[in-house]
Amino acid sequence: MTESDFYSLELLLDPDGRQLLHRVREFMEKEVEPVINRYWTREEFPREIIPAMSELGVAGLAYSGYGCRGGGCLLDGMVAMELARVDSSIATFAGVHGGLAMGSIYLCGSEEQKQRWLPAMARMEKIGAFGLTEPEVGSGAARGLTTTARRDGDEWVLDGQKRWIGNATFADYVVIWARDVDDNQVKGFVVETPAPGFATTKMKDKIALRVVQNATITLDGVRVPEANRLQNARSFRDTAKVLRLTRAGVAWMAVGCGRGAYEHALAYAKERQQFGRPIAGFQLVQDQLVRMLANVTASACLCVRLSQLQDAGIADDQQSALAKAFCTVRMRETVGLARELLGGNGILLEYHVGRFVADAEAIYSYEGTREINTLIVGRAITGVGAFV
Ligand SMILES: Cc1cc2nc3c(=O)[nH]c(=O)nc-3n(C[C@H](O)[C@H](O)[C@H](O)COP(=O)(O)OP(=O)(O)OC[C@H]3O[C@@H](n4cnc5c(N)ncnc54)[C@H](O)[C@@H]3O)c2cc1C
């Protein structure tokens, strides 16, 4: 058990699940933590870790069949948390691949499409990306997508631009959400790269999640066979099913990011001496530590219940949205307190907490900002939509 698992939530997993969680922990602490700051500085992704991640079998834990290990949403969430506890970029890479891209195919694909794409993705031989956001359309994606899809015989022609698309520079399958010019509905298409007319430009100089390879995608008359249109994605309501699943994963990642920062701060407080004694012995420092611990504990408990509702098949958009909004706010406070506790060293990469502070900013805004997730909950509890 980690020091941040104050209520022993890990014990909710069966022995198999716990064993997987421990293997993920070991992998992240031994293989990722020692090298990640170097990649963060250079804005590069450590692709050499993919085979070891593939062996862990963490892609597709929330799904059953199609070569996925399975295990349910609680295990999937705790693994996302465990990845983020060491590094949020690696957790994001896994979330985009296993959550957004595989989830689109799992929830919106036909039986044949799931059989065709998911097994290689579960083995991480093929990597996925998810293209929803556009340069001019972020929060308003439900209504305003400008990327178009035009049917031409047995093919579709995609035109437009996507922005912020994680993994896009090296992904094999990119799910593109586009508006059908005939019926004006949003549909999903799996673009197998490379494809004529499909181009990516890496987004540089980010101050958060620098290891994640985000890109602008240009679609210039990209032809996709009808067989690659996700057969059960008929409108944005179906896209929202994917987001419902992945927002819960992001809430878990926020718990992981907070937990990692807390554990670094706790270790530092026990070692760092001022006024002739460890700073852990000062009341105000203990107050910071306990506030951090309370944040991550409350958030984790909320996520556990959300995962249980998901596993029971009764979670709705508003429950995922509330968890994403609440946990990311608490995460932001937690990493800020950790940085404060480390004093000047809190802004040095080598102490890790600075990376957590920076990366938390991206987690706070992606997969629906706090405002948008708040409006989803607000609509559910009042019955009145207040988006515009
Ligand atoms: C690191 C990173 C990775 C990402 N990865 C992906 C990816 O893989 N695939 C993908 O498709 N997208 C991805 N995104 C995009 C992400 O989901 C969007 O950034 C997010 O949805 C917000 O959109 P925006 O940045 O365009 O902000 P905007 O929508 O322009 O919002 C700006 C501000 O206005 C507020 N706002 C907007 N509308 C309202 C309203 N009605 N009421 C109140 N406030 C409002 C927002 O809350 C925000 O504070 C990623 C983003 C980041 C930063």
The ligand as an SDF file (V2000), in Angstrom:
LIG
                    3D

 53 58  0  0  0  0  0  0  0  0999 V2000
   -2.6310   18.7660  -22.9280 C   0  0  0  0  0  0  0  0  0  0  0  0
   -3.9330   18.6460  -23.6440 C   0  0  0  0  0  0  0  0  0  0  0  0
   -4.2710   17.4590  -24.2710 C   0  0  0  0  0  0  0  0  0  0  0  0
   -5.4530   17.3480  -24.9970 C   0  0  0  0  0  0  0  0  0  0  0  0
   -5.7350   16.2120  -25.7030 N   0  0  0  0  0  0  0  0  0  0  0  0
   -6.8110   16.1560  -26.5150 C   0  0  0  0  0  0  0  0  0  0  0  0
   -7.0430   15.0210  -27.3520 C   0  0  0  0  0  0  0  0  0  0  0  0
   -6.2790   14.0310  -27.3290 O   0  0  0  0  0  0  0  0  0  0  0  0
   -8.1180   15.0310  -28.1810 N   0  0  0  0  0  0  0  0  0  0  0  0
   -8.9840   16.0800  -28.2350 C   0  0  0  0  0  0  0  0  0  0  0  0
   -9.9280   16.0190  -29.0070 O   0  0  0  0  0  0  0  0  0  0  0  0
   -8.7870   17.1830  -27.4570 N   0  0  0  0  0  0  0  0  0  0  0  0
   -7.7270   17.2460  -26.6050 C   0  0  0  0  0  0  0  0  0  0  0  0
   -7.5150   18.3660  -25.8090 N   0  0  0  0  0  0  0  0  0  0  0  0
   -8.4320   19.4870  -25.9000 C   0  0  0  0  0  0  0  0  0  0  0  0
   -9.2040   19.7790  -24.6420 C   0  0  0  0  0  0  0  0  0  0  0  0
  -10.2090   18.8320  -24.4510 O   0  0  0  0  0  0  0  0  0  0  0  0
   -9.7010   21.2400  -24.7120 C   0  0  0  0  0  0  0  0  0  0  0  0
   -8.5690   22.0480  -24.4730 O   0  0  0  0  0  0  0  0  0  0  0  0
  -10.7900   21.5470  -23.7170 C   0  0  0  0  0  0  0  0  0  0  0  0
  -11.9740   20.8820  -24.0630 O   0  0  0  0  0  0  0  0  0  0  0  0
  -11.0760   23.0470  -23.6420 C   0  0  0  0  0  0  0  0  0  0  0  0
  -11.2250   23.6090  -24.8990 O   0  0  0  0  0  0  0  0  0  0  0  0
  -10.3800   24.9080  -25.2940 P   0  0  0  0  0  0  0  0  0  0  0  0
   -8.9770   24.7080  -24.8630 O   0  0  0  0  0  0  0  0  0  0  0  0
  -10.6180   25.1740  -26.7390 O   0  0  0  0  0  0  0  0  0  0  0  0
  -10.9620   26.0750  -24.4250 O   0  0  0  0  0  0  0  0  0  0  0  0
  -12.2510   26.9780  -24.7580 P   0  0  0  0  0  0  0  0  0  0  0  0
  -13.4010   26.1110  -25.1060 O   0  0  0  0  0  0  0  0  0  0  0  0
  -11.8670   28.0390  -25.7250 O   0  0  0  0  0  0  0  0  0  0  0  0
  -12.5420   27.6270  -23.3450 O   0  0  0  0  0  0  0  0  0  0  0  0
  -11.8270   28.7740  -22.8390 C   0  0  0  0  0  0  0  0  0  0  0  0
  -12.4500   29.1350  -21.4780 C   0  0  0  0  0  0  0  0  0  0  0  0
  -13.8370   29.4740  -21.6350 O   0  0  0  0  0  0  0  0  0  0  0  0
  -14.6170   28.6920  -20.7520 C   0  0  0  0  0  0  0  0  0  0  0  0
  -15.9210   28.4160  -21.3590 N   0  0  0  0  0  0  0  0  0  0  0  0
  -16.1930   27.9520  -22.5990 C   0  0  0  0  0  0  0  0  0  0  0  0
  -17.5100   27.8160  -22.7810 N   0  0  0  0  0  0  0  0  0  0  0  0
  -18.1140   28.1850  -21.6220 C   0  0  0  0  0  0  0  0  0  0  0  0
  -19.4580   28.2850  -21.1590 C   0  0  0  0  0  0  0  0  0  0  0  0
  -20.5020   27.9300  -21.9400 N   0  0  0  0  0  0  0  0  0  0  0  0
  -19.6780   28.7300  -19.9180 N   0  0  0  0  0  0  0  0  0  0  0  0
  -18.6550   29.0730  -19.1030 C   0  0  0  0  0  0  0  0  0  0  0  0
  -17.3550   29.0150  -19.4630 N   0  0  0  0  0  0  0  0  0  0  0  0
  -17.0910   28.5810  -20.6990 C   0  0  0  0  0  0  0  0  0  0  0  0
  -13.8160   27.4150  -20.5420 C   0  0  0  0  0  0  0  0  0  0  0  0
  -14.2190   26.7510  -19.3420 O   0  0  0  0  0  0  0  0  0  0  0  0
  -12.3980   27.9500  -20.5000 C   0  0  0  0  0  0  0  0  0  0  0  0
  -12.0960   28.4070  -19.2050 O   0  0  0  0  0  0  0  0  0  0  0  0
   -6.3410   18.4670  -25.0450 C   0  0  0  0  0  0  0  0  0  0  0  0
   -6.0100   19.6450  -24.3750 C   0  0  0  0  0  0  0  0  0  0  0  0
   -4.8310   19.7480  -23.6780 C   0  0  0  0  0  0  0  0  0  0  0  0
   -4.5140   21.0460  -22.9970 C   0  0  0  0  0  0  0  0  0  0  0  0
  1  2  1  0
  2  3  1  0
  2 52  2  0
  3  4  2  0
  4  5  1  0
  4 50  1  0
  5  6  2  0
  6  7  1  0
  6 13  1  0
  7  8  2  0
  7  9  1  0
  9 10  1  0
 10 11  2  0
 10 12  1  0
 12 13  2  0
 13 14  1  0
 14 15  1  0
 14 50  1  0
 15 16  1  0
 16 17  1  0
 16 18  1  0
 18 19  1  0
 18 20  1  0
 20 21  1  0
 20 22  1  0
 22 23  1  0
 23 24  1  0
 24 25  2  0
 24 26  1  0
 24 27  1  0
 27 28  1  0
 28 29  2  0
 28 30  1  0
 28 31  1  0
 31 32  1  0
 32 33  1  0
 33 34  1  0
 33 48  1  0
 34 35  1  0
 35 36  1  0
 35 46  1  0
 36 37  1  0
 36 45  1  0
 37 38  2  0
 38 39  1  0
 39 40  1  0
 39 45  2  0
 40 41  1  0
 40 42  2  0
 42 43  1  0
 43 44  2  0
 44 45  1  0
 46 47  1  0
 46 48  1  0
 48 49  1  0
 50 51  2  0
 51 52  1  0
 52 53  1  0
M  END
$$$$
